[in-house]
Amino acid sequence: MLPFPPSSVSGRRQPTITALFDQKLNRKLVHISIGLVFMLCWPLFSAGYRGAILAAITPGVNIIRMLLIGSGIWKDEATVKSMSRYGNYRELLKGPLYYAITVTLACVVYWRTSPIGIAALCNLCAGDGLADVVGRRLGRKKLPYNRNKSIAGSVAMATAGFLSSVGYMYYFSYFGYIQDGWGMILRFLVVSLASALVESLPISTELDDNLTVSLTSIFIGSLIF
């Protein structure tokens, strides 16, 4: 007779692996959706700087929240579990904090009339988020200069960042906030390719890709838009 039921013995390790996999996937789905859904709501805010400030309040509050939880002042295990890779609350002082700062700056500095804000959020949310999801499933071929990154992940990042940028260009042009056109589409492509390249470099792993992708999108966008 077995000391434990068969399901307990044969399935003891598998639920742990599955739970870890689901946690990573859920974290990336949150990463992808929050910023993109938030941008969809921008037309609901009033025109001018007042609307930008009101929109920035929500991500601004999250900056404070990440600082409090990441420093250990505020205990929130659910948030730590959903936003960290390894369950360490101090991780919230890096990627999640940079994410919240980027969304806040996109509201206050660029808002819905600037393609720079669109490029920054689309490459951060859709690009960087799908790079990890696709890379984990299809990333057998690694980049020669960074064995931790895959060709499939980098291609997925550039593609997702570019297509979502173009999609939001048309979305905001419908409301009259920005002008669409092939010239802007080409510029979005340049920003997405540059962001994907920087994300694939080893320095992005050392610093944090949320930081490097956001800075690259803003820097290149400021040069060409």
QUIVENJO-V550525 format. One record per helix or strand. SS is the DSSP state (hx for helix, st for strand). FROM is the first residue (numbers start at 1). LEN is the number of residues. If there is no record, write none. Layout:
# QUIVENJO-V550525
ss = [SS,SS]
from = [FROM,FROM]
len = [LEN,LEN]
This chain:
# QUIVENJO-V550525
ss = [hx,hx,hx,hx,hx,hx,hx,hx,st,st,hx,hx,hx,hx]
from = [6,12,42,49,77,89,95,115,142,146,151,182,202,209]
len = [5,29,3,22,7,5,19,24,2,5,24,19,6,16]
